Each structure stands twice: as C-alpha cells, then as structure tokens.
Amino acid sequence: MKRIVRLLVIGGLLLAAAGCGEPGYYVQSISGHLAVMSQRRPISKLLADPQTAPDLRQRLETVLEIRRFSTVDLSLPDNDSFSTYADIGRDAVVWSVIAAPVDSLTPVTWCFPFAGCVPYRGYFHQDAADVYANRLRGDGFDVHVAEVPAYSTLGWFSDPVLSTFVNQPDWALAEVIIHELAHQVVYVKDDADFNEAFAQTVMEEGGRRWLATHGNDEQRIQADGVRSRQERFLQLVRRTRAALLNCYGCETTRSAKLACKGLALDALRQNYAELKREWGGYAGYDGWLEHDLNNARFVSEATYYRLLPAFSVLLQQHNGDMKQFFLAVQALSERPASDREAFLAGLLTKDPHQ
C-alpha cells in the first residue's frame, strides 16, 4: 500500500519536477522517476563485483564515507538514500524550466497538492523541457532551462547516487549528497526560497567540515578557488538583481523598464569581462551570460541564495550545532510565511551570538 501511495504522490514530491497537474505531465514525472529508480544497483553489490570499473569503485567507496559522515557528523537522516547507484546515461537527470515576466523578477510558479507551489517545472527529457520553454517564450516570458544533476524525493524513496554527479571531486560530491539529504530534514510547502537556502546552508557548512576532516591540501586549495570565484560572481549577480528590481519598481512605462533592464545586463557583461581578466581568463561562468541571460536566471539565483546569509547567522547562533540548528529551522518552518521572512530578515541586523 505504501508503494502505491508513493507512486501517487511522486509527481508532487520531486523538487525539481513540480508541475501544474496536467495528466501528461504527471505521467512523464512518474514514468521518468521510475525509469531512474529501475536502474539502481546496491553499492554494496557493486563493490563486491570484480567487474566494477576501478574508477567507479573508488567513487562509490567515497560515497559510503560521505554517507557515514553525513549521519554521524551532520546529524542528517540515517536511511537507505544514496546506498544505491544508477548509471542513467545522460548529463542531467532532470531539465528544469524557470520563467518570469520580462519586466519583473516575480517567478512563474507551478503547483501540486503535496509539494505546493514552486518556481520551476522539471522534465526527464530535454526535448520536452525545450518544447515547454518555447511555449512560455511564445507567451512573452523570460525563460531559462537548467540541467539538474540530482533531486530529492523528501524521503519517500531511497534516492540513488547518479552517474550525473558521481564523478565530481570528493568535496563537490559530498556537497550534492548533503544538500539532497537536507531536504529530508525540513521541507516547507509553497516556500522554495526557504527550502533551498536551508539546504544550501547545510551543504556549504557540511562541505567545509568534510574537507577539514577528509580532504587533503590539494582538494582544499581547489575548493577554495571554486568558492572564491563563485562568491565573486554571485556578488555581480546580486548587484545586477538589485539594479533590475530598481528598474521594475519605478512607476514608468514598460519600454522604459526594458531599456533599464538592458543597461543593467550590459553592465553585468562588462563587469564579468573585467572579472575574467582578473582570473586570468577563467571562463567557468561564460554559459551563465551566453544562454538565457534574462529575469529567469535571476529568479533561480534568488531561490538558492537570497535567504542563505540569514540561515548562516542562525547556524552561528547555535554555535554550529547541527541538531539544534535543525530544531530551530523546523520550529521556524511551522510559522506563517510572513513571520518566517521577517525573522530571517531580522537575523541580518543582530549579533549572530545573541
């Protein structure tokens, strides 16, 4: 019976695959997920199999270390998630469609009875995602299609390790697993910004702790470089987002708002070119500016990062104690949305240890 219930709700529980309830969409969500699950093999059996490739064997051994670390050091759920592996033979597990009006950073949302309303709609086949994205573009929306390497079923299924992310560096692999496990700790219906910023906070803190206890100097240097560049780039994105909010908040004509938008995006391109020169030509963020540089991009960034500084302060207030942090976030999640938002905003004006 529990399996039947799981199948009925899976379309609403896939964080990266929320949709509006169209029958065809539910079918692709359920069938796509079950196709992924059908390819799972227990990691224990793969490690015992002499035919398992040495590189994959090493990655799966690292997964088991990360899983133990997540449970013991971070107090994340101790269950069967990430105890299996699936080679799905493609670069992404889901393609997520994100949309916003051309003159607003208010995202388009899609709703399900169980997951609530979220600002993305995912597809297990890129062609289907592109078709829907083009339909939204035809309706006049800014649209971005993002490749998603992992998703959480919030504990309803035992989420597998996927070929889409297993070959990342150890510290990055740890971050993916930690992020997805965090979604099993707290999930608030209709509040993607809260959910993703919480999981991102746990991921960043967990990633740092993993490197401190399991990483080597080379890995720490690599991770520090990635994080430093990411933070510098996100600073540019946040400034541009603030400029866009100012453009759209003005009581003026639509054409004037769009002209202001164009200037803000041009400034982002110029500032990024300067940052690339400072980095010696590092081009890791070129795709961000070359594809779908529009409001949908900034919606996606805000979902993951807008509330992250406040969650980081809350973690500091609990002296890095993950159990106490989780309890505080769980209590916060039970308050009305306006109270949650006001509380998190207030954290940024306080001493983190008060």
Secondary structure, DSSP 4 states (H G I P E B T S, - for coil): -HHHHHHHHHHHH-GGG-----HHHHHHHHHHHHHHHHT-EEHHHHHH-TTS-HHHHHHHHHHHHHHHHHHHTT----SSTTSEEE--SSS-SEEEEEEEETT--PPP-EEETTTEEES-EEESSHHHHHHHHHHHHHTTEEEEEEEES----TTSS-PPEETTTTTS-HHHHHHHHHHHHHTTT---TT-HHHHHHHHHHHHHHHHHHHHHHH--HHHHHHHHHHHHHHHHHHHHHHHHHHHHHHHHHSSS-HHHHHHHHHHHHHHHHHHHHHHHHHTTS--TTHHHHHS--SHHHHHHHHHHHSSHHHHHHHHHHTTT-HHHHHHHHHHHHTS-HHHHHHHHHHHTTS-TT-
